[in-house]
Each structure stands twice: as C-alpha cells, then as structure tokens.
Amino acid sequence: MDSAADRLAAQIRFIIEVDKLKEVFRQTLVTQSRRAENSAEHSWHFALMIITLAEHSDHQPLDVLRILKMVLIHDIVEIDAGDTFAYDTKNMADQHERESRAADRIFGLLPPDQTAEFRALWDEFEAQATPEAKFAAACDRFHPMLLNCLTEGHAWRKHGITQDRVIARNAHIAKGSTELWSYAVSMIDNAVAQGHLPPKPTS
C-alpha cells in the first residue's frame, strides 16, 4: 500500500464486496418465517455458537478470537463459489478448488498483510488440524443439523436424505467435541422418531 488512504480504500472495497454474502442462500430455513437462510446469517449464528459453546470443546484452552475470525471469513468465498449443499456429492467434488479461487480473489482485495492473514485463517479452517479449526468445523456441521431439526427436517426431506447419511456426514463433530456429537446423535434420533428424517434404508 502506498499510503494510509490507499490501505483504507482497499479495506472498504473488501467490506463492500462481502456485503454480497447476504444474497447467498442456503438449503436450510430460518426457524420463524421459514424462508431460506443466507450465508451471512449463518456466519453470525455460527460465530455466536462458538462463543456460547467453546467450553464444550475437547481441546482446551482455545483461542476463541482466532476461531471467530475463521468463522466470520470462512463462508465469504461463497460469494463466488456459491453454497454447496452438504449432501451434493457432484458439486462437492470441486468445491475446494472453486472456493480456493474465490479466496484468492476476495481476500486479495485487502492490503497484503490482511490478505495473508485472512487466507491463512481460511486454510487453517479447511485443514481442520488445529484445536480451533476442529471446534469450528464441529459447530459448522452442528448448525445446519439444528436448523433442520427445528424446521421438520426441511432440507433432508427435500433432498431425500436418510439417517445414515446424516450420521456419516456429521460424525466429524466428535473430533471437536464429543459432548456436542452426543447431543447431535440425540437430535438425529428424535428427528427420525418424529418422521422428519427417514431412517436408514433396510435393503
């Protein structure tokens, strides 16, 4: 950056660009109006989950501020790459490649030091190797499950998702929090009992 004014201008360009995340809609519904949730709303709710549930991580102590940074920037790439439904195996095949290109472009709007910081945080989340990334990933998986359970399994039923696929997709939660995964299993069982999630096929 040539000057403080140039740095600020770059940061404002980034802030303007990420407003577009409010227009990226997900398969999950919000619980009251039952409209599609947007990715910016997901990021906010996800961040609040981190603050509230951090004590349940299996890995203590946690750098909660670093997790919050990861959470708030992680889905920004969906501005370019779109939201990929968790059970859409076709679009998941190149999801990381699409999102990595988006990370290069969007984080590249920032001054170089912040570009490097944001990209490193995004990569840390993706790798899921640190305690912070593991807990972030656990809450990221838990959040849409919770909304599905609170909206009569809307996305599950819409796409014909069954109990076994939900368990396989979300068992990763246990790597960040065994307590949260235990709670999630109870939610899944209850959703099946209520007819909101089809059980595992018998054949």
N, C-alpha and C positions, 0 to 999 in steps of 0.2 A: 504494500500500500504506500502511495506517495505522501499521504497526509492523513491527519485525523479525519478530515472531511471525506476523503475517499473511503476510509475504513467505515465510517458511519453510513455512507451511501451504499456500500456493499452489504452491510448488515441489514439495512432497511429493505434492499432488494430481496434478500432472503426472507425476511419477515412477511413481505407482500406475497412472495411466491408460496409460502407454506399455508397461507390462508386457503389455498385451493384444496387442502386436505378436508375441509368442511364439506366438500362436494363429492367425496369418495364414499360411496355407500356400501355397506356390508350385508351379509346374509342374515345377521341377527337383527332382532327387533328391539326397540326400547320398550320398557315394560308397561308404560301407561297408554300412550296413543297407539302403540303397536305399529309405528312406522319404522322404516329401515334405519338402523343406527349408522351414523357416519364415522369415519376413521378418527376425526378429531375428538369426537365424543368418547370413542373407545380409548384413545390415548389418555384423556383426562380421567376417566373412570379407572383405568388400569393404573395410573400414577397414584391415585388415591388408595387403591388396593395395596400398593407397595408400602405406603406409609402406615396403613392400618394393620397389615398382616406381617410385617417384617419380623416380628418376634417368633413367627412360626417357621422360619427358615431353619433347615437342618445345619446350616453353616453360619456360625456366629463368631465374632461380630461381623456385621455387614456395613458396607459403605453405602448407606441409603441414598445419599445425594448422588453418588455415581449411578445407582440404579435408576433414579428419577431422570437423570439426563439420558440414559439409554432408552428408557420408556418413552420419553417425550419426543425423541428424534427417530425412533425405530420405524414407525409407520409412515414417516414423511415420504419415503420412496414410493408409496402407493399413488402419489400424485401422477407419476409417470407409468408405474408398473400396474396400477390397479390393485384392488383387493383380490387375493387368491383364496377361494373357499378351501377350508382345511381338508375337505374330502375330494377335491377335484384333482385326481391324480394326473390328468393330462396337463393341466396348466401348472401343476406343481413341479413338473419335470424341468422347466427352465425358469422357475420362479427366482432362484438366487441370482441367476445371470441377469434377468431383467431388472431386479431390484438393485443389483450392484451397479449397473449402468446408471440407474436413477440416482443412486447415492453419489456417484461421481459428479453428475450434473448439478444436482440441487445443493449439496454441500459445497460444491465448487463455486457457488455464488458468494460465499463468505470470504473474509480475509484469510490468507493462507494458514495462519495458526489455528483458526477456528475450523477451517476445512479439515485440517489434520486431526484435530481433537474429535470433531463430530464423526468423522469416518472411522476413527479408531474405536469409538464407543459403539458405533453400528456394527463393526466387525466383531467386537467383543460379544455383543448380544448374539450374533449369528453363530459364533463358535461354541457358545454355551459351556465354556471350560472353567470360568471363574465362579466363585460362590455367588457373586452379584448377578452374573448372567444366568446362572441356573435358577435362581429365585425369580428373576424377571421372566424367564421362559415359563416357569411353573404358573405364575399369575396370568401370563398371556394366554395360556391354554385354559386356565380355570375360568377366566372371564366370559368367553362365549358360551361355555357349558352352563354357567349360572344363568345367563340371559335366556338360553334355550329352555332351561328348566322352568323359568318364570313366564315363558310365553308358550306353554303347552307343546314344547318341542318343535316350534315352527320350522326352523331350518332343517332339522333332522327329518321331519316328516315330508317337507317339500322335496327333499333330495333322496328320500328312501334310505336314510342312514340307519343302521341297526346297532344294537347294543355292543356287539363285539368290535365294531369299527370305532365306536366312541372310546371304548376302553383302550384299544390298540393305539389310537391317535394320542390319547391324553395320559397314558401311563407314565410318560416323561415327567409329569408333575412331581412324581416321587423323588426325582433327582434333586429337586429344590426344596421340597417339603413333604415328608411322609405324612404329616398330620393333615396337610391340605389335600393330598391324594386320598387319604382315608375318607375325608369329608366328601370329596368328589364322587367316590365309589358309592357312598350312601345316596347322593343326589341321583346318580345314574340308576341305581336300583329303584328308587322312588319313582323316577320318570317312567321306567318300564312298568311298574305296578299300576301307575295311573293311565297307562295307554298312550303316553306322549312320546315314547321311544320304543320302536319294535324290538322284541328280543332277538337274540342270536338265532339265525335260521337253524332248524334241526337237521336239514339234509345237506 
